[in-house]
Amino acid sequence: MNDPMFHTAPKTAGVIAGRVFIHGLLILMVLYFLLPFIVMVLTSLKTMADIRTGNLISWPREFTLDAWRTAWGSACIAVECNGIKVYFWNSVKIVVPAVTISTLIGAANGYVFSKWKFWGSEVLFSLLLLGCFIPFQAILLPMAQTLGKLGLSQSLAGLILVHIIYGLAFTTLFFRNYYVTIPDELVKAARIDGAGFFRIFWKILLPVSTPIFVVCVIWQTTQIWNDFLFGVVFSAGGNQPITVALNNLVNTSTGTKAYNVDMAAAIIAAMPTLLVYIVAGKYFVRGLTAGSVKG
Amino acid sequence: MVSLSIQNIRKSFGSTEVLKGISIDVEPGEFLVLVGPSGCGKSTLLNLIAGLEKITSGEIYIGNHLVNQVSPKDRDIAMVFQSYALYPNMKVRKNISFGLETRKIPKSEIEKTVQKVANMLQIEDLLDRKPAQLSGGQRQRVAMGRALARSPSVFLFDEPLSNLDAKLRVEMRTEIKLLHQRIATTIVYVTHDQIEAMTLADRIAIMKDGIVQQLDTPRNVYENPVNLFVAGFIGSHSMNVVPVRVAKSGQKNCLLMKTNEKTFTIPVDRNRSLLNKWIDRELILGFRPEQISDGFPNQAGNDQIHTIESKVEVIEPTGPDTLVFIRINDKKVACRVHPNAARRPGETMKLMLDLSAAIFFDPDTEEQIS
């Protein structure tokens, strides 16, 4: 691609036409994919009167953040009329510990499964991987029973525990596959240098694990933040995550449907995962491909 | 007094036995090279010495201590790896000092050691760089520096030059040899490259299929290989091995050789009693390419040197001399001749065969007949 011939190639009319066609098509596709989001944003900024009289993609006659304020602070969900802010913070309280703990345990697991293999570790790893393929629905009942026995039913802590356990299969897989690409000789050298199990983990492997940490954190944050099923089953009332609250908000009907409030709430619910991806997205791609190319 | 003693070591992975009873004693300050084709068990043996893998049976002594149950860090060894295995997140300085820090050596002493080692290997200006910012040769130096810093009683090298390009490999080879002459510490060095083995070693252990085939000085393994495998493995180009029939002609034993020109009956004086047992049978004659040439100094009157004529099949100029390939008893034979004397392919050439250093192998057991 750095070949100067490539850049200075004469542009004939055919080439230009081709470029225009390709870029036009791409822009069209982008618009098509963005359209739902654009509608959401526009609707959330309209007044109800505006929504009733205009159409779906019409430009707002006046911009107002009222719907956002209502969604955040005073919309009615079931019988409470405090908006979705409580539930937003619930989700934060679930995501932060669940992501942190499942990622750290996944890193430790991956370290053992790649660098300290023991008799039967491959079998154990394969069994653990099954966890990636078990559908959520299949474990609802046994999990509910387990949480009941642990005394964690319908609590935030219980929901966090479920997400940690469910996430372990993925985080372990991520870290194991990443550490497999790090030469064993590094561990051997450290052992001869006198470092033990934990010292090698902290001083040698963790410092080079940033890319896979980013992958893991994005993946887990998205999974847990967006989860609806576990949230709706394993939590109740004021302990519910934002996804469940959003559903309840939309389904709570008192008089007319406030589309602008619904849209604002939906965007608020989607914001964190969007932000995480926008901020760390390039590391995500880099981390996913880190294993496949030598760096 | 030995520095390292390996006694009847066996190692199995599951049902495959990769080391089948290895015994080697290494003297203090000796440079031992383990060489062999891939899969011969040489790296496994090194890992066992380092304590990175468990021995199935047998004993390893370092100094006078049985170390079978001793962990790698307490074995008083240091190791240099093929991939260098430098800690990527640490600067060169930290890479060298890491092993000292885990051993809780005082800071001032660590600082002094790092300086000394860096000075010795001329890597002082690299101390504050990360491994990713170094070239292959520099990484190799740092890896050696890390090993040196510990001043262990045995150094283990696992194919340290294999990742370098050809020119750098030759340079580093000389440096390793110089280093060994300076520090005079025992070194066990694994390689698959027989030239490295020949140039570096005090003694070479040639391994195949988990067994040491021959353990001897470079000169002896070259001149006196115990079997056909060693004869073929050591030396570039490898030893010529030709099946020949032994015949009695008067009082003398003779070897019957046929080139694509004519048949020769070549008398041998050496090993008379040995060859007497092989009259009218076929054995394998081994001789080095330099023992069949266009001529030798002082060849007149030497009754061990005989003339052979053959059509030249291929020639390979190497610079100082040219390899001429002919066929004896339907076997390809390399002859090292002076570039001016080499004939072109298809032409007939007269060659001198010096049998004074020839060896004989039993065709069935492939062992040297002695």
Interface residues (C-beta under 8 A of the other chain):
Chain A: P183 E185 L186 K188 A189 A190 R191 I192 D193 G194 A195 R199 K203 I204 P207 V208
Chain B: N47 A50 L52 S71 P72 K73 I77 A78 M79 F81 Q82 S83 A85 Y87 P88 N89 F98 G99 T102 R103 R146
